[in-house]
Amino acid sequence: MASVRDFLESSPVATAAATLDLGGGRGVTVWENRHDRVSYEAPRGHAFSLYLAGGTGTRRLDGAGAGASGWPGAVCVFPDGQPSEWEITTPHRFAHLYLPDDRLRADFARTHDCDARRLDVPEITFADMPHLAAPLAALARAASAGDVLLADTALSEIVARLGARKVPLRGGLSPHILRRIDEWIEAHLDEAIRLSDFAALAALSPFHLHRMFRASRGIPLHAWITERRIDRAKSLLRGTDPVLEVALACGFSSQSHFTRTFKSGTGTTPAAWRTAIKGQ
C-alpha cells in the first residue's frame, strides 16, 4: 500500500517545498501544487492536512465531501485506508503530517492512558479546526526551519487533542497489568529486558503476552520499550552527561547502537538533539 505522501510524490506537478523526518515513519511535508488531479487509493497510514495559502481551487470529487472547496486555514484528515479523489485548479500551499497507524495508536495510548483501539480518527474534509490547525501550522514552520524540537512539541499537541471512541474491547491487557508493565519498564530501563520478565509479571505465556500487549498498545512490546528508552534519553540529553553515559543509562549496549536507534525513532541524532535543546 502507498501512503498519501507516496501518491503526491508520484504527481508530475506537486512539489515538496520542505520536509522533516520525525522518525518511526512519521514526517511532515510542505507541498505546493497546481492544475493537478490526485487520487489517494486506500492510503497506508493517517495524514493530517492544513491549507497554508490558497486552496479555493481545490475540490474533492468523491465521498461525503464531494464538491467542497478549500481555503487558507482549512483542515483535512485522511484516515488510514480511506480513499479520496481531488482536483486542483489554482496554486496552493499545504502542510501534511504523516503518521503510521501503529505508531499513532501507541502514542495515543500513552498520552491518554487508554487502550490503543479507542483512537478515533474520523475523515474530515475542509473544516475549521483551530485545535488542530495551530499545531499543524507549527509543524509547517518546523519543516521549513528543520526544527525537530518544535515538531516534537507540535506532534505531541496533536496526539493530545485526538478523541477516543467507545468500542467493545476483546482480548488485550487490563489497565492494571499495563500499569504494572510500564512501572517495571521505568524501573529497569538501564538493563536488558526480556519478554519472559513481563510474562511472569502478567502470569501469561510469552506468546499470549506479546499478542495481547500489541492489541492494547498498538505496537509490539519491544517497540514500546524502545520508545520509553528514547523518552528517557531525551530527558537526560538536557543535562551534561556524555552521550555514552546517557546511552548506558537508557539500556543501550553502545553509543553507536544508541545513535542508530535514536535517529530511527526521532529523525535526528542524540548529539543534534542536544545541540537543538541548548539553542532554545
Secondary structure as UniProt FT lines:
FT   HELIX           4..9
FT   STRAND          15..23
FT   TURN            24..25
FT   STRAND          26..33
FT   STRAND          36..40
FT   STRAND          46..54
FT   TURN            56..57
FT   STRAND          58..60
FT   TURN            64..67
FT   TURN            72..73
FT   STRAND          75..78
FT   TURN            80..81
FT   STRAND          84..88
FT   STRAND          92..99
FT   HELIX           101..112
FT   HELIX           116..118
FT   STRAND          119..120
FT   STRAND          124..127
FT   HELIX           130..145
FT   HELIX           148..160
FT   STRAND          163..164
FT   HELIX           175..187
FT   TURN            189..190
FT   HELIX           195..202
FT   HELIX           206..217
FT   HELIX           221..236
FT   TURN            237..238
FT   HELIX           243..249
FT   TURN            250..251
FT   HELIX           255..266
FT   HELIX           270..278
//
